[in-house]
Amino acid sequence: MWRRVFHLLSAFSLVMLVVSAGLWARSSTHHEQLRTSYSRWAADDDLQHYGAVAHWNYGSIELIYARLSLPPSYFEDHGQETLDRALVWYPPGMKWDFSGDDVTMLFGSVPHGYKADYWQSAEQRRWTLGTRLWLPTILFAVLPSAWFIDRQRRKEKPWQFSLRALSVLTTVACILLAAVIWLRA
């Protein structure tokens, strides 16, 4: 059973390795973001809003999770106009949004390097985590590498590859190299 879990985690890690390597290559020339949010109105004047944002550029990625809670007392203090604006800005349900260079170039750049932050106000809480993209790429490579080494150790003649295995490996490497070149263009 543990071997099956190890295989599943290795496969998931391999997929995440390809995704993070693709983002790393793409982020050198593009500033993009992926955003999702969910808004729930428990009553006509009681808002619960949850949002997550991932944006990347110049080899860095920043992940943000935010929670906004506007109780009826907030709208009583700020008036009907604020409630009407909130109904337009935070419609009930889930939303997804992808913004490319045409929109995100106006945002400014993500700070390069590493960042961990927590910010809180009376109505909102926000968690931020930022890193260079080479770090998750290397970390996601650990489990597939361990799987590959384990597989080679179980063979009768370890570290000897068949012609078929070499051709498949060469093809995959060429496809990945072509994808990196295409993403950088």
CORRAHU-V229883 format. One record per residue. N is the residue number from 1. RES is the residue in three letters. OMEGA is omega in degrees with one decimal (NA if undefined). Layout:
BEGIN
n->[N & N]
res->[RES & RES]
omega->[OMEGA & OMEGA]
END
This chain:
BEGIN
n->[1 & 2 & 3 & 4 & 5 & 6 & 7 & 8 & 9 & 10 & 11 & 12 & 13 & 14 & 15 & 16 & 17 & 18 & 19 & 20 & 21 & 22 & 23 & 24 & 25 & 26 & 27 & 28 & 29 & 30 & 31 & 32 & 33 & 34 & 35 & 36 & 37 & 38 & 39 & 40 & 41 & 42 & 43 & 44 & 45 & 46 & 47 & 48 & 49 & 50 & 51 & 52 & 53 & 54 & 55 & 56 & 57 & 58 & 59 & 60 & 61 & 62 & 63 & 64 & 65 & 66 & 67 & 68 & 69 & 70 & 71 & 72 & 73 & 74 & 75 & 76 & 77 & 78 & 79 & 80 & 81 & 82 & 83 & 84 & 85 & 86 & 87 & 88 & 89 & 90 & 91 & 92 & 93 & 94 & 95 & 96 & 97 & 98 & 99 & 100 & 101 & 102 & 103 & 104 & 105 & 106 & 107 & 108 & 109 & 110 & 111 & 112 & 113 & 114 & 115 & 116 & 117 & 118 & 119 & 120 & 121 & 122 & 123 & 124 & 125 & 126 & 127 & 128 & 129 & 130 & 131 & 132 & 133 & 134 & 135 & 136 & 137 & 138 & 139 & 140 & 141 & 142 & 143 & 144 & 145 & 146 & 147 & 148 & 149 & 150 & 151 & 152 & 153 & 154 & 155 & 156 & 157 & 158 & 159 & 160 & 161 & 162 & 163 & 164 & 165 & 166 & 167 & 168 & 169 & 170 & 171 & 172 & 173 & 174 & 175 & 176 & 177 & 178 & 179 & 180 & 181 & 182 & 183 & 184 & 185]
res->[MET & TRP & ARG & ARG & VAL & PHE & HIS & LEU & LEU & SER & ALA & PHE & SER & LEU & VAL & MET & LEU & VAL & VAL & SER & ALA & GLY & LEU & TRP & ALA & ARG & SER & SER & THR & HIS & HIS & GLU & GLN & LEU & ARG & THR & SER & TYR & SER & ARG & TRP & ALA & ALA & ASP & ASP & ASP & LEU & GLN & HIS & TYR & GLY & ALA & VAL & ALA & HIS & TRP & ASN & TYR & GLY & SER & ILE & GLU & LEU & ILE & TYR & ALA & ARG & LEU & SER & LEU & PRO & PRO & SER & TYR & PHE & GLU & ASP & HIS & GLY & GLN & GLU & THR & LEU & ASP & ARG & ALA & LEU & VAL & TRP & TYR & PRO & PRO & GLY & MET & LYS & TRP & ASP & PHE & SER & GLY & ASP & ASP & VAL & THR & MET & LEU & PHE & GLY & SER & VAL & PRO & HIS & GLY & TYR & LYS & ALA & ASP & TYR & TRP & GLN & SER & ALA & GLU & GLN & ARG & ARG & TRP & THR & LEU & GLY & THR & ARG & LEU & TRP & LEU & PRO & THR & ILE & LEU & PHE & ALA & VAL & LEU & PRO & SER & ALA & TRP & PHE & ILE & ASP & ARG & GLN & ARG & ARG & LYS & GLU & LYS & PRO & TRP & GLN & PHE & SER & LEU & ARG & ALA & LEU & SER & VAL & LEU & THR & THR & VAL & ALA & CYS & ILE & LEU & LEU & ALA & ALA & VAL & ILE & TRP & LEU & ARG & ALA]
omega->[180.0 & 178.3 & 178.8 & 177.1 & 178.2 & 178.8 & 179.6 & 177.8 & 177.5 & 178.4 & 177.3 & 179.4 & 177.4 & 177.3 & 179.2 & 175.6 & -179.9 & 179.1 & -177.6 & 176.4 & 176.6 & 176.7 & 179.6 & 179.9 & -177.1 & -174.6 & -179.3 & -178.4 & -176.1 & 172.5 & -174.8 & 176.5 & 175.2 & -174.2 & 173.5 & 179.0 & 177.5 & 178.8 & 179.3 & 175.6 & -179.8 & 174.2 & -178.8 & -177.5 & -179.9 & -173.8 & 168.7 & -177.2 & 179.3 & -178.6 & 175.9 & -178.3 & 170.1 & 174.6 & -172.1 & 171.4 & 177.5 & 175.9 & 179.2 & 174.7 & 177.7 & 178.6 & -177.8 & 172.1 & -177.8 & 177.3 & -178.7 & 179.7 & 179.5 & -178.5 & 179.3 & -179.4 & 178.1 & -178.4 & 175.0 & -179.4 & -173.2 & 172.4 & -176.4 & -179.8 & 177.9 & 177.5 & 179.1 & 177.7 & 179.8 & 178.1 & 178.2 & -176.3 & -175.5 & 177.8 & -178.0 & 177.6 & -176.7 & 178.2 & 173.8 & -179.7 & 173.3 & 179.8 & -179.9 & -175.8 & -176.1 & 179.3 & -171.1 & 179.2 & 178.3 & -175.0 & -168.4 & -174.6 & 173.1 & 177.5 & -179.2 & 176.7 & -169.6 & -177.5 & 170.1 & -172.5 & 172.3 & -179.5 & -177.3 & 170.4 & -179.5 & -175.9 & -169.2 & 171.2 & -177.7 & 176.0 & -178.4 & 175.2 & -179.6 & -179.7 & 169.8 & -174.5 & 177.9 & -177.9 & 177.0 & 178.0 & 178.3 & -179.1 & 178.6 & 178.5 & -174.6 & -176.9 & 176.2 & 177.2 & 177.9 & 177.9 & -179.5 & 179.2 & 178.1 & 179.6 & 179.7 & 179.9 & -179.3 & 179.4 & 177.5 & 178.4 & -175.9 & 175.8 & 171.0 & -174.8 & 174.1 & 178.8 & 178.4 & -179.4 & 178.6 & 179.7 & 177.4 & 179.5 & 178.6 & 178.5 & 179.4 & 179.0 & 178.7 & 178.5 & 178.4 & 177.7 & 177.8 & 178.6 & 178.7 & 177.9 & 179.3 & -178.8 & 179.0 & -176.2 & NA]
END
